[in-house]
Amino acid sequence: MPRPRIPDYGRKLSRPITVADGRVLTTLKHAADLIREEFGAVNLKWGALDDAIVLLIEAAEHGGEKIEAATSQLELVVHERRLL
């Protein structure tokens, strides 16, 4: 049986993302924290956000090309919510 992958939220994003409050997101953990802070108390059904969450989890578990996909999706969410 394959060993379960331990998520590594310390993995770096493909590129830094600077948000409106001056924070610079550089890791998957920074991205996850932003999502939790901005959307955690809201039961929001939004495809772009749902996709970003799934991609962040996959990037933490697998790394590689999943990190680029997570970074791009996070940029979309940040841009659409005017958090840049």
ABEGO torsion letter per residue (X at the ends): XBBBBBBBAABBBABBBBBAAGBBBABAAAAAAAAAAAAAABBBBBAAAAAAAAAAAAAAAAEEAAAAAAAAAAAAAAAAAGAX
